[in-house]
Amino acid sequence: MFRAMVASLVLAATSFGAYAQSSCYTDTYGNTTCRDSSGNTVRGYTDTYGNSTYHDNNGNTIRGYSDNYGNSTYRDNSGNTIRGYSDAYGNSTYRDNNGNTVRGYTDAYGNSTYRDNNGNTTRCYTDTYGNTTCH
């Protein structure tokens, strides 16, 4: 679920339709693919050390790292940065270098709700097959 949420943030951060519906899937090898309702695609992978790389269909790349304490940092090929933190209670906060903030919560059933500093809300859920859909 976390990889899918990050990939959804990548969709938003790379000037896609930030609030377009998106669907994500992570295969058994750890590769994540997300597509939004506008036809944009992000593919990514997180290795066993917590390093992530995401590429979209427009040539943008985001690389990041998540540590064991819930901290994460992502940078794109244009120099933009997103830093985040997730706690043990399912709460997460992400801030970019432009002052934008996204706060979220994931419940015990894997349903997530994210709200940005402009009041926009995105809800995500993961089905029994591991597919994540955000609206």
C-alpha positions as a printed NumPy array, in Angstrom:
array([[  0.   ,   0.   ,   0.   ],
       [  2.794,   2.435,   0.856],
       [  4.453,   2.003,  -2.542],
       [  1.151,   2.622,  -4.28 ],
       [  0.566,   5.764,  -2.241],
       [  4.043,   7.062,  -3.074],
       [  3.442,   6.313,  -6.748],
       [  0.169,   8.245,  -6.501],
       [  2.104,  11.154,  -4.997],
       [  4.504,  10.833,  -7.919],
       [  1.548,  11.131, -10.294],
       [  0.568,  14.361,  -8.547],
       [  4.113,  15.701,  -8.253],
       [  4.95 ,  15.236, -11.915],
       [  2.187,  17.55 , -13.092],
       [ -0.277,  14.844, -13.944],
       [ -3.922,  15.192, -13.01 ],
       [ -3.257,  15.418,  -9.288],
       [ -6.782,  14.414,  -8.381],
       [ -7.525,  12.085, -11.255],
       [ -8.536,   8.571, -10.319],
       [ -5.562,   6.238, -10.233],
       [ -5.06 ,   2.504,  -9.902],
       [ -1.858,   0.809,  -8.788],
       [ -0.581,  -2.724,  -8.721],
       [  2.579,  -4.172,  -7.183],
       [  3.725,  -7.505,  -8.608],
       [  5.497, -10.298,  -6.759],
       [  8.884,  -8.797,  -7.701],
       [  8.102,  -5.471,  -6.019],
       [  7.502,  -3.496,  -9.217],
       [  4.68 ,  -0.959,  -8.877],
       [  2.671,   0.349, -11.831],
       [  0.103,   3.142, -11.485],
       [ -2.217,   4.544, -14.138],
       [ -4.527,   7.496, -13.757],
       [ -7.805,   8.173, -15.542],
       [ -6.003,  10.52 , -17.964],
       [ -3.796,   7.686, -19.244],
       [ -0.612,   8.689, -17.411],
       [  1.585,   5.879, -16.114],
       [  4.204,   5.638, -13.373],
       [  6.393,   2.574, -12.913],
       [  8.631,   2.09 ,  -9.929],
       [ 10.559,  -0.252,  -7.739],
       [ 11.714,  -0.218,  -4.114],
       [ 14.702,  -2.393,  -3.239],
       [ 15.323,  -4.188,   0.037],
       [ 17.332,  -1.215,   1.346],
       [ 14.392,   1.204,   0.999],
       [ 15.645,   2.946,  -2.169],
       [ 12.895,   3.747,  -4.677],
       [ 12.955,   4.848,  -8.298],
       [  9.839,   5.896, -10.243],
       [  9.591,   6.799, -13.941],
       [  6.562,   8.247, -15.69 ],
       [  5.58 ,   8.113, -19.354],
       [  6.679,  11.758, -19.818],
       [ 10.333,  11.107, -18.971],
       [ 10.22 ,  12.309, -15.354],
       [ 12.115,  10.382, -12.681],
       [ 11.745,  10.436,  -8.906],
       [ 14.241,   8.745,  -6.618],
       [ 13.762,   8.316,  -2.919],
       [ 14.582,   6.557,   0.272],
       [ 12.586,   5.349,   3.272],
       [ 14.279,   4.426,   6.516],
       [ 13.197,   2.101,   9.323],
       [ 11.948,   5.048,  11.413],
       [  9.191,   6.061,   8.98 ],
       [ 11.08 ,   8.954,   7.36 ],
       [ 11.18 ,   9.282,   3.586],
       [ 12.679,  11.701,   1.073],
       [ 11.934,  11.843,  -2.668],
       [ 13.62 ,  14.039,  -5.311],
       [ 12.649,  14.438,  -8.935],
       [ 14.852,  15.215, -11.927],
       [ 13.819,  18.905, -11.706],
       [ 15.16 ,  19.328,  -8.163],
       [ 11.833,  19.199,  -6.318],
       [ 11.828,  17.409,  -2.977],
       [  9.113,  15.677,  -0.939],
       [  9.859,  14.705,   2.659],
       [  7.549,  12.554,   4.688],
       [  6.98 ,  10.705,   7.895],
       [  4.698,   7.807,   8.809],
       [  4.085,   6.757,  12.394],
       [  3.049,   3.434,  13.913],
       [ -0.598,   4.583,  14.191],
       [ -1.179,   4.907,  10.452],
       [ -0.688,   8.69 ,  10.265],
       [  1.527,  10.214,   7.586],
       [  2.615,  13.718,   6.607],
       [  4.381,  14.773,   3.399],
       [  5.781,  18.233,   2.607],
       [  7.381,  19.46 ,  -0.574],
       [  9.926,  22.241,  -1.052],
       [  7.142,  24.581,  -2.286],
       [  5.29 ,  24.521,   1.046],
       [  2.565,  22.059,   0.067],
       [  1.499,  19.514,   2.677],
       [ -0.419,  16.24 ,   2.446],
       [ -1.598,  14.51 ,   5.617],
       [ -3.038,  11.036,   5.643],
       [ -4.327,   8.177,   7.712],
       [ -4.569,   4.458,   7.007],
       [ -7.065,   2.441,   9.049],
       [ -6.783,  -1.165,  10.2  ],
       [ -8.533,  -2.349,   6.999],
       [ -5.998,  -0.7  ,   4.678],
       [ -8.258,   2.19 ,   3.647],
       [ -6.381,   5.48 ,   3.391],
       [ -7.516,   9.093,   3.31 ],
       [ -5.175,  11.917,   2.286],
       [ -5.922,  15.647,   2.548],
       [ -3.728,  18.439,   1.216],
       [ -3.324,  21.983,   2.498],
       [ -5.853,  23.199,  -0.122],
       [ -8.606,  20.976,   1.286],
       [ -8.513,  18.375,  -1.505],
       [ -9.146,  14.814,  -0.342],
       [ -8.062,  11.523,  -1.918],
       [ -9.283,   8.154,  -0.654],
       [ -7.511,   4.881,  -1.459],
       [ -8.301,   1.264,  -0.839],
       [ -6.524,  -1.982,  -1.57 ],
       [ -8.488,  -5.049,  -2.68 ],
       [ -7.746,  -8.663,  -1.81 ],
       [ -5.565,  -8.994,  -4.944],
       [ -3.244,  -6.163,  -3.875],
       [ -4.611,  -3.607,  -6.355],
       [ -4.864,  -0.087,  -4.925],
       [ -7.423,   2.379,  -6.263],
       [ -7.524,   6.075,  -5.337],
       [-10.361,   8.536,  -5.962]])
